[in-house]
Amino acid sequence: MAFNDNSPLYMQVARKLIQDVRDGRYQVDQALPSERSLSEQLEISRVTARKAIDQLVEQGLVVRRRGSGNYVAPRIEQPLSNLSSFSEQLAQRGYKPSSQWLRRAIVSAAPDEQLALGLSPQARVARLERLRLADEVVMAFEVSVIPATVLPAPEQVGSSLYEYLNQSGHMPVRALQHIRAMNAGAQLAAQLGVPEGQAVLFITRVGYLESGQAVELTHSYCRSDHYDFVAEMRRAA
């Protein structure tokens, strides 16, 4: 296959592979051709093929599975009209959800948390910090804040916070969510496995009980290469 622009050959190959993924030639969780197969198909060296795949790995489009190969990374399309947990979203799409806990503690509520949750200045909250994974790929860094009266023992939360809240009778029935873009600082970039300064989606959600009481404040920092948010809109009659 001919490559004829002025950029390095491995970059041209990487762009072709990215386009193949976007065009649906390779599906999520499908293995890419091996370096040897790519080099034969495209008439390039295996070193060039390896560097091209490295580019896709760095961009989060492909994940390496030791001893197995290179696979198209998961991507979540999340409707904005549905209130569901991360675990529910992944399970519905056939992925295996998991969490890597970074912190589970009872602390004093910060001023913005007091305001969002309608708490007094002396209130205590459960703060849960974790990495959210799909098929062992880091998708997001998440910080959830729950009133301590609702969640007095945060270490009891397992893989799903919403499952715990549902079992305790404090499941949110509606939520307000704000989404904006931001550039990842050094610490966040390291947690998400992306280059420093890369754009991520910053999502703030406040969940409410049927009574109108705010019960959940969650800040999510999502890899923009793994998330699509979809909204259906209708024109008023």
MONOR-V309108 format. One record per helix or strand of 2 or more residues. SS is the DSSP state (helix for helix, strand for strand). FROM is the first residue (numbers start at 0). TO is the last residue. If there is no record, write none. Layout:
ss = (SS:SS)
from = (FROM:FROM)
to = (TO:TO)
This chain:
ss = (helix:helix:helix:strand:strand:strand:helix:strand:helix:strand:strand:helix:helix:strand:helix:strand:strand:strand)
from = (8:34:45:61:68:75:85:96:110:123:136:153:160:173:185:198:213:226)
to = (21:41:57:64:71:78:91:107:116:133:146:155:166:182:191:207:222:229)
